[in-house]
Amino acid sequence: MLIDLMTAMARKDYLSRQERQKQGIELAKSKGKYQGRQADAERHKKVVYFREEKGLSLNETAEATGYSRSQVCRILAEHLQNGN
C-alpha cells in the first residue's frame, strides 16, 4: 500500500512538472524569448565550424560557443554519426 501511495505521488509530481514546463515554454514563446531547436542547430553548426574549419581545441570551441566541453564532444559525435 505504501508503494502504491509513493507511485501515485511520483506520478502526480511528474505530471505537474510537465504542465509547468509547458506553461513556461508558452509564456516564453509569447514574449519571443523561446527559439526552440532552430537556435541549437545554428550553435551546433558553429561547433563543427570552429572544430573542423578553424582547428580550435575542445576547450576553445566550448568557450567560443558557450557549451561545456562534454556537450561539444556529444555534438561532434552526433555530427560524425550522421555523416554531415
VENDA-V486211 format. One record per backbone hydrogen bond with DSSP energy under -1.0 kcal/mol. CO is the residue of the C=O (numbers start at 1). NH is the residue of the N-H. E is the energy in kcal/mol with one decimal. If there is no record, write none. Layout:
co:CO nh:NH e:E
co:CO nh:NH e:E
This chain:
co:1 nh:5 e:-2.1
co:2 nh:6 e:-2.4
co:3 nh:7 e:-2.6
co:4 nh:8 e:-2.3
co:5 nh:9 e:-2.2
co:6 nh:10 e:-2.4
co:7 nh:11 e:-2.3
co:8 nh:12 e:-2.2
co:9 nh:13 e:-2.4
co:10 nh:14 e:-2.4
co:11 nh:15 e:-2.5
co:12 nh:16 e:-2.3
co:13 nh:17 e:-2.2
co:14 nh:18 e:-2.2
co:15 nh:19 e:-2.2
co:16 nh:20 e:-2.3
co:17 nh:21 e:-2.2
co:18 nh:22 e:-2.1
co:19 nh:23 e:-2.3
co:20 nh:24 e:-2.3
co:21 nh:25 e:-2.3
co:22 nh:26 e:-2.4
co:23 nh:27 e:-2.4
co:24 nh:28 e:-2.4
co:25 nh:29 e:-2.6
co:26 nh:30 e:-2.2
co:27 nh:31 e:-1.4
co:28 nh:33 e:-2.6
co:37 nh:41 e:-2.1
co:38 nh:42 e:-1.6
co:39 nh:43 e:-2.0
co:40 nh:44 e:-2.6
co:41 nh:45 e:-1.9
co:42 nh:46 e:-1.7
co:43 nh:47 e:-2.1
co:44 nh:48 e:-2.1
co:45 nh:49 e:-2.5
co:46 nh:50 e:-3.2
co:47 nh:51 e:-2.2
co:48 nh:52 e:-3.0
co:49 nh:53 e:-1.6
co:49 nh:54 e:-1.9
co:50 nh:56 e:-2.5
co:57 nh:61 e:-2.6
co:58 nh:62 e:-2.6
co:59 nh:63 e:-2.3
co:60 nh:64 e:-2.3
co:61 nh:65 e:-2.0
co:62 nh:66 e:-1.8
co:68 nh:72 e:-2.1
co:69 nh:73 e:-1.9
co:70 nh:74 e:-2.1
co:71 nh:75 e:-2.5
co:72 nh:76 e:-2.4
co:73 nh:77 e:-2.4
co:74 nh:78 e:-2.3
co:75 nh:79 e:-2.3
co:76 nh:80 e:-2.4
co:77 nh:81 e:-2.3
co:78 nh:82 e:-2.2
co:79 nh:84 e:-1.6
